[in-house]
Amino acid sequence: MTPAARDDWWKRQFARLLASELEGCRPASLQNKWLLLASRTWPTSRWQVTFDIPDDIYHLLDDADVRTKSAVYASTQWAAAREWLHG
């Protein structure tokens, strides 16, 4: 798989997980999937994305448990994610 194909896969998975949460899926139930995406941003990963992940987006990857506990926090993160995805 080329780096561009990996990046596309990552972004599709990100958008899919975000859509699942927005449709009512509990963030904590997706936590392992979010963490897999987070791991693809680590320099020690076997493969990693080739684009920069802003801090607020990285926190979304890592904070599914917090979003489950706080609707206000979740809505803030979801808004940032939508803006990042759609510019």
N, C-alpha and C positions, 0 to 999 in steps of 0.2 A: 504494500500500500504506500502510495506517495505521501509526502508531508501534506500536500494540499488536500488529498482525500481524507487523511486523518483529521485535519482541521475541520473539514466539512462534516465528518462523522460527529466530531465533538460538538459542533454548533447545533446539529440536528438533535443530538441527545439532550443538550441543554434546553433547547426550545421545547422538546417533548416533555421533559420533566417539569419545566415551568408551567406548561399548559395543564399537566396533570394536577399540579397544586392549585392552579387557578380554577380548575373545575371541581375542586373540593377534596382531592386526595390529601390525606394527612402528610405533611412534610416528613415527619419522622419515619413513615413507612417507606419513604424513598431515600432515606439517609445513605444507605450503602451505595446507591447509584450516584448520588451527588458526590460522595467521597471518591468514587472511582474517577469521576470527571476532575475533581480536585487533584487527584494523583497525577493526572496527565499534564499538570502545570508545574510539577516539581522537577528540578534539574536532574534528580537521580532516577527519574522514570525511564523505563526502556524506550519509550517514545513519548514525546511531549508536543503540545501545540506550538505552532511557530509564531503565534501572535501574543501580544501582551494582554494579560487579564488584569483589569483594574481591581484595586483593593476591595471596593464594595461588591464586585462580582465574586471575587474569591470568598468573601465572607458569606455570600449566599450559598456557595458550594459547601461551606463548612458549618453552617448554622441551621440545618434542618430541624434539629431538636429545639432550638430557641424559637423558630417560627411556629412550631407546634404549640408552644406555651404562650406566645404573644401575638395576637392578631394585628396589633399596631406595628410591631416590628416586621411581621410578615408582609404587610401591605407596603411598607417602606422598601423592603428588599425587592418585592415583586415589581414595584414601579421602576426602580433602578434597573432591574433586569430587562424589562420591556424597552426602556429607553436605550439601553446598551445594544440590545438585539436589533431594534428597528431605527436607531439613530435619532 
